[in-house]
Each structure stands twice: as C-alpha cells, then as structure tokens.
Amino acid sequence: MSWSTAPPGRGSVRVVLVVAVLVLTLVAVALSTAFLLRPSLTPAQWALARDVPTLDPQDPVADPQGLHLLLVPHPDDELSGWGSLLDRPDLRPVLVLLTRGEATQRCGEQAMANHLQVELGEVAPRPDPTSQGASSTACEEARLQAFRTALGEAARHTPVLAVDWSLARPATVAGQGAEVVEGRHATVVLLDLGDDALTASGVTEVLAGMLDAPPEGVPDLPVGRITAAAYYATRGEVADRPTCEVVVVCPAGERAYVYDRPDHLAVREAARALAERAAEGSWLATSPFDPAASVHRALPQELYDLAMGLGPGDAGSAPRMGTYQRVYGWLAFPDVWRRGDLPLARDQVMFPRVQSYEVVPP
Amino acid sequence: MSGAARLGGTHSRLVSLDAARGIFLTVSVTSASVIPPVPSWLEHPAWFGVTFYDLIFPLFVTLSGVGLAFAYRRRTSWRTTARRVGVLLVVGVVYTAVHGNHYELGSLRLTGVLQLYAVLVLASALLHTVVRDARGWAVITLATAVLGTLAYVWFEARCPGAVLAPTCNPSGVIDGALLGDHMYAQGERRHDPEGLVAICGAFLTASAGTTAGHLALEARAGSRRVGLVRIAAWTATCAATGTGLAMVVEPFKRLWTPSFALLAGALGLAVFLVAFAVLDVLLERVRGARTRDAVGWPLVALGRNSLLVYFGSHLGSALLLRYGGEPSWAEQAGEAVSWEGSAQVGFALLSLVVWWAVALGLHRRGIYVRP
C-alpha cells in the first residue's frame, strides 16, 4: 500500500489524517441519523407542526419593554391565553382575573358529588363550597384557591408567572375593590366584577381605569398587548373553511367547539375596545374556524401535557395528571377536560394545544 | 445455491462487505425476534416518523447495493440476472403470503421486500451496462435524489394543505393503478411501502451503496487509504445531501422518500466504512490477510448468507409467534431461555445464536444461498 513506502513522518501524518476523516464522517452520520429519527405523527399533526409555530416558555426578561394584559373571565380560563403569553416573552404579564367564578353549579352538593373524582386524582376544592352552594363566599374562595394552586403549578413550566400569594394586598381599581399580587416578573390582579354579570362596557371601563391609574404593583410601562383569554365560538362562526388561511387548522368536515358564554363575549369585546391602548393591539382567543382568526400558536407538547395530561384509559377511568385535570377537575366538562390539538366540536375540546386568535390592531 | 463468489483476480479479496452484512444481521435478527409487546422503536410508524426499526431494511438495501457493484463490475451475465430476478420475484410472492398469512389469489399481494430487491438487481444490472465506475454511480445517485425530490414537491403541492397523506400520495395513485387489490393491505392503507414509488427510493439507497462499492473496488486496485477517505467523503456527502433534502420533503419510510433514502443509506455506508477501515485497511496492513480473515470469519460467515439469514429469521420469528397456541412457540422458547427473567431478550438472543450457527455451518461447507 502507498503509505508503507512513505517516509515515517509523512506516513504518521497521513494515518492521523485518515483517522480524523473517519471519525468526522462517523460523527456526521451519527448526527444525521439522530436528525432522521423522529416521532410518529399523523399527517394532521405533522402539518400542524409545519404550519403553526410552537412556542417555548422563555426565561423572564430583566427589563420588560411593556405590559401584557391577560384578561381572564373566570378562574380556569387562563390557558386560552397561553399561546399569546408565550409569544411575547419581552413583556411583563399582568394577569387580570375579572370574576371569582362563583356562579358555577359545581359548587352545589349534587353537582359536586356527580363530578368530583378524587380517586382519579382530582383535588377536592377547599374550602368545601357545597356547604353554601353556588354564588356563595365559599364557592368564590374555593375557585380562587384552585386558581392560586393552578397558577403556582403553571409557574414551574412558565416561570415568568411565579408570584408569592402571601404578598397579596388589597387595592382599588377604578373604584372596584381588588387584590394585587406583585411577583418579580408578573403581576396578578384579582377583580370581582360578578360571575355571569360581565358586560363589555363594564369591563372596558374598569380596565381603562386601571390603565389610567395603575394600582401599586402594576408597573408604569406602556401596554404592549392585550389578550382576551376567553375562548369564544358560536355556531355561526364555524365551518367556514374557505376563509381559513391555514388549512391544517380547519380540517375538512369538522366544526369548532361551540362556547358562547356571555361573560366571554364581554371580555372579548372589552379587549377589542381597548386595542387602541396597546402598541400591538389585542389578541382575542377564538376558534380557527372564525373568519377573523389570523394567528395560530401551538403550545409545546410537554407544557400541554403538564396542563392537560391524562393517564391511560377513558374519561371515566384515566388518572388525572395535568394541572387542569387535577386542580380544576371538579369544574371539568363534559367529564374531563378534553385534550386535543384543535378545538373541534367532535372532540369537545375547549382548551386545545393549538390556539387561535383574532388580532385587533390598535 | 452456488459456490462462493471469487472477487479475486490479482488483487486480494475484500472481506468488509460480508463483515458489514454480518454486523447488520446481528441487529436485524435480534430486532425481528422480539416477542410482543414490542416497544415503539421496534415498530414502523403509521405514516410520518422514523424509528430505529425503519432503518433495518434500508441497511440491507445499502449493503446489497455495495454487493451489486461487486457483482456487476464486469460483464453482465443476463442469464444469471434473469434467473436471479425471476427466483426473487416468485419466492417473494410466496414469502409475502406466508409472512402476511394471506393466501387469497384475488387479493394476493404481489409486492414485498424480495420483489423490491429483485427490481433493484435488475435496475443495477441494466445500468451497469453503461456505468461501471464510482463517479458515474455518484452522478446517478445524486441525480435520482434531486429528481425524486422535485417529483415529490410537485405532487405534494397538489395535495390538500400540501401534505402527503394516505389519502394523497404518489404510491396510492401509481401502485393503486398498477396493483389494485394486490398491493399492500389489499389497498386499504392507500400506499405500498414496497411498491413502485418505494422501489424508486430504495434504488436511491442501493445506488449510494453501489457507489461506495465501486470506490472500494477501485481502492483494491490502488491505495486503500485513499479509498477509505473517498468512501468516507461519499458517506458524508450522502448524509449532508439527505439532510438538505429533508428540508424540502419529509423523510419517512412509508414512501421511502429521497431524503429518507440518503439518510438511511448514509448509516449503511458508515457500517461498511467501519468494516472496510478495520478489516481491509488496518488489520490487513498491520497483521496481514490471514489475521484479517480469522478475525472477520464469524461476521463474514453470517454476511455471506445474508439473504438466507435476513429473510429466514424474519419469517421464522413470524411463524413461531403465530403458531403453538397460547403461549406461542416463540414465547415458550423465550421462557425456556429467558435472560434475567426476560423472555423477550431470551428469544431474541436464541434466534441470533441459531441463525449464526446455521450461517457458520454453511460457511464452513462453502454453501451460500443465492437466487
């Protein structure tokens, strides 16, 4: 062979070079094979991954460029705004809970008995709201306590939302009694505008007042974006496929999960009215079939599983794994919080992994 | 059956191809002999996705491509080729029927892994009448990859949402028209992983191997060190090109897309490269051909009967898992030789030992099963 006749010095160099080439090639093949191996996906899942950006939680920024108002009608609606929240990691979230959710019938004794499944991992609400029933102080406090627990768990995967609830202090927002919790990177404002009693004008007035005179704990920064974390879809808005720009989020033959609660409409319209107060306008959670839906964001699968995870089995037997399934399990409908990539009527998914928004410019 | 092929002439024989096949077969036999429940990485995805198991057959195809360069480097014997293709096609239909346990003539599956291999042999023989060097085969490989990718781009753009799906894919159209009920799953899955479209992808994988085979042959006549570097460069080229094409068309095995073909082929080439470097370059140079042959003998024995061991082990495991009642013969055997309490590992190792013993015995007698 040629290297056996070469001078020893040059021969050694050649051997080293050949070994280096061999090693580099094997490293390249190892990397390309790792790149080749990929999880099993249905065509629909693959298309979603291709066409819809998936957002990962970022570390909180030290100097936020503005505020991100997340409007939450009831304590369990916050997940609808998560796609928008993750979309602007440079803004400081101000999470505004507008009601205590006290009107839920699940605070009634019979409803609670029918739905709460502690043996599957659902957490019994505290204080026990059934002693006083719906629209009671106990019901309010039970829902607020679930909200605090859920937000605390959410801070593990979305650290910007970490707040110390023991620092909550009373405040007045546009003449309304409120509680404000100032975290290091986010603020939570707890209002009590009345469950099933929200109106667009009432919510707009209170929020405008808050922006005009921010309570202590809400930094004096310009508003970057307002998000209505209030999923809203009516029958009239579904299945209008020709208007769907991203075809994969509006599968043929499917319809959006309908949820047309007036409180959600009120929050949505308030966010629309306040869009001019935000540099980027307002994002309104909606269904992908909504002709006005123009932005779609996917939550990372791991985050979605932490929020909505279920163990093996059907709704009647699956262990409740995710925060929503455990902490808000007593509020779930139709049986558990149904999981899915899209809010399809067929699957009864209200909190999908892929979230759609109507963007209202300022 | 035939006697051992002589690669000789005035140059010493290369053992790396057979050894690489032997390495591949140790993985193939064990992964094909796993008692259910089979882990997901040992199953094919329903559509998109690539698992470890998806890489097994393409490895066989890559190394077969290397072997086809060796077989057709000189004049093509058309009689031998015709017989080889014919036997593969006929045995393939029978193999597929037995493996799939489907014997209805009206919907008998005509495609399968052996039939795919038969077409590759025929295509390689035909192309070797005009191209018999590494450079030519490299051009064929890269041109096929680019043209195949463009064809997929054209087709994909016409699918709803520009997504290849069981309801919209070239195999469903072409293989469906050609084969009807005689395609994979009687057409119910609306594609054929060994149909004409997948064969085009497999040809690309084999062609990458054939290029490496010609590089090895050229190195045998010249400098093996230079040959080693060239094979390494070709391997890296396939990996890089496959990665680039994956940005355009998704790599997945169901359709054997061009990106999948090159990326999986690069892995097969890497196995061949390692065998070539260790046995035909390093060991032969340092210890001589006799030591090289002695060290490589067990793997070469396995590799020289690769067709028998690969298909035999798959069919054998399928039958042992299917028959014997509850538990099946495979499970009974696995329990009897369970490895640290695992019948799965026990049966997989038992299969490997049995097939390796068969290959060693046949190699000692110079018996090689070939069409």
Contacts between the chains, C-beta under 8 A, distances in Angstrom:
chain1	res1	chain2	res2	distance
A	1	B	223	6.2
A	1	B	224	5.7
A	1	B	225	6.5
A	1	B	285	6.2
A	2	B	222	8.0
A	2	B	223	4.3
A	2	B	225	6.4
A	2	B	226	7.3
A	3	B	223	7.7
A	3	B	225	5.4
A	3	B	285	7.9
A	4	B	285	7.2
A	14	B	225	6.8
A	18	B	225	5.6
A	18	B	228	6.1
A	18	B	229	6.2
A	21	B	228	7.8
A	21	B	229	5.3
A	21	B	232	5.0
A	21	B	233	7.6
A	22	B	228	7.0
A	22	B	232	5.8
A	22	B	273	7.1
A	22	B	277	5.7
A	24	B	232	7.8
A	24	B	236	7.5
A	25	B	232	4.0
A	25	B	233	7.7
A	25	B	235	5.3
A	25	B	236	5.0
A	25	B	270	7.0
A	25	B	273	6.6
A	26	B	270	5.9
A	26	B	273	7.6
A	26	B	274	7.3
A	28	B	235	7.8
A	28	B	236	4.9
A	28	B	239	5.2
A	28	B	240	7.3
A	29	B	235	6.2
A	29	B	236	7.6
A	29	B	239	5.3
A	29	B	266	5.2
A	29	B	267	5.9
A	29	B	269	7.6
A	29	B	270	4.1
A	31	B	239	7.8
A	32	B	239	3.8
A	32	B	240	7.5
A	32	B	242	6.4
A	32	B	243	5.4
A	32	B	263	5.5
A	32	B	266	5.7
A	32	B	267	7.9
A	33	B	55	7.6
A	33	B	263	6.9
A	33	B	266	7.5
A	33	B	267	5.2
A	35	B	243	6.0
A	35	B	246	7.2
A	35	B	263	7.3
A	36	B	50	5.3
A	36	B	55	7.9
A	36	B	242	7.5
A	36	B	246	7.5
A	36	B	251	5.7
A	36	B	260	7.1
A	36	B	263	4.2
A	36	B	264	6.9
A	37	B	50	5.3
A	37	B	51	6.9
A	37	B	52	7.0
A	38	B	48	7.6
A	38	B	49	5.5
A	38	B	50	5.2
A	38	B	251	7.8
A	39	B	45	8.0
A	39	B	49	5.5
A	40	B	40	7.3
A	40	B	45	3.5
A	40	B	46	6.4
A	40	B	47	7.7
A	40	B	48	6.9
A	40	B	49	3.6
A	40	B	51	7.3
A	41	B	45	7.6
A	41	B	47	7.3
A	41	B	48	4.4
A	41	B	49	5.6
A	42	B	46	7.2
A	42	B	47	6.4
A	42	B	48	7.3
A	43	B	47	6.0
A	43	B	48	6.7
A	43	B	163	5.1
A	43	B	164	7.1
A	43	B	165	3.7
A	43	B	166	7.3
A	45	B	48	7.7
A	46	B	47	7.9
A	46	B	48	4.5
A	46	B	163	6.8
A	46	B	250	7.0
A	47	B	161	5.4
A	47	B	163	4.5
A	50	B	163	7.9
A	51	B	161	7.8
A	247	B	160	6.7
A	247	B	161	4.3
A	248	B	161	5.0
A	248	B	163	7.1
A	252	B	160	7.2
